Amino acid sequence: MVSVSAEAHFLEVTLGGHQYGLLAADVREILRAVSVVPLPSAPAVVEGVIDVRGQLVPVLDIRSRFQLGGRAVAVTDHFVLCQIDARTVAIRVDEARGFRTVAAESVTDVRGPVPGAAYVSGVARLESGLVLIHDLRTFLGEAEAVAMDASLRSASSFESASRTVLDDRARRLATATTRTDHADTIELLTFAVNGARYGIETGFAIEVLRATTPARVPGTPPWWVGVVNLHGEILAVADLCPLVGSGRRNSTELVPVLVLGGDRAEFGIAVDRVESATRVDPTEILALPGERSGAGVLRGVMRDGLLILDGTRLLSDPRLFLDQGSGNGDEPHRRDQ
């Protein structure tokens, strides 16, 4: 809470044409705009979550709370990460203008003149106008905080479950074995896209990202879904369907992303779900019939209809590399570019 007996230190931000302040002691860092993923079962005050270096951080919907009306994330927006007691939260603002320090006589405690003023702990007078300083500790009600924490735990559990198959695979690869019954088999990670089932050798699977909405990049070929944030770096996400000659994926909203690569992540593909790891005998992989036999990234098909991807061909497919001579600066960059 701002005290009238001391200087006030705050981050000046703008929101809906208004000036606001967030207590400087609560601010951890300022991030550029990223996609916000809805958080199931969260209270209305939570806009969604963002991924900050692998941590799910809830975004508080300060616009709705201040009755400013909602709008989609703009590329010019800023996310202010704040530490509120034991919780890390993000506030989406139009612009973070910078930190300010004002003298005691420039700050007014509004609890007297404006009884019941919610969320506002003081008003600072700047040359540019009045700045309402907010104490975020009053922003969440107890019930809202409990509901938000529960939703975050559920989301984190989902993310952990999505990685179970890959983690299990890593443990098994790290453990030497003397068994010979797998000598002539290959291990596949199976997943579904548009009702079809696919498998790719687990050596090409890096990780699985929880359901997210890739940010669209204008002017890109039909096999690019968009880009997502992978541990602080931009990862291009592809639609597998046009790559294998089966049209386009039905939806690109809130998709799990299977991250592929060799010794590092190269790109992701949008999937409906990741299923399990399984072993197959490569001699039982059948050639694809008809036109699909020419789809270079497909190795073949199992008798049960499981389509087998050729990981080496997929990772070297020229469609998934930026054409340096095209002059199209809007095309998503793979991480190796």
Secondary structure, 3 states (H helix, E strand, C coil): CCCCCCCEEEEEEEECCEEEEEEHHHEEEEEECCCCECCCCCCCCEEEEEEECCEEEEEECHHHHCCCCCCCCCCCCEEEEEEECCEEEEEEECEEEEEEEECHHHEECCCCCCCCCCCEEEEEEECCEEEEEECHHHCCCHHHHHHHHHHHHHHHHHHHHHCHHHHHHHHHHHCCCCCCCCCCCEEEEEEEECCEEEEEEHHHEEEEEEEECCECCCCCCCCEEEEEEECCEEEEEECHHHHCCCCCCCCCCCEEEEEEECCCEEEEEECCEEEEEEEECHHHCECCCHHHHHCCCEEEECCCCCEEECHHHHHCCHHHCCCCCCCCCCCCCCCCC
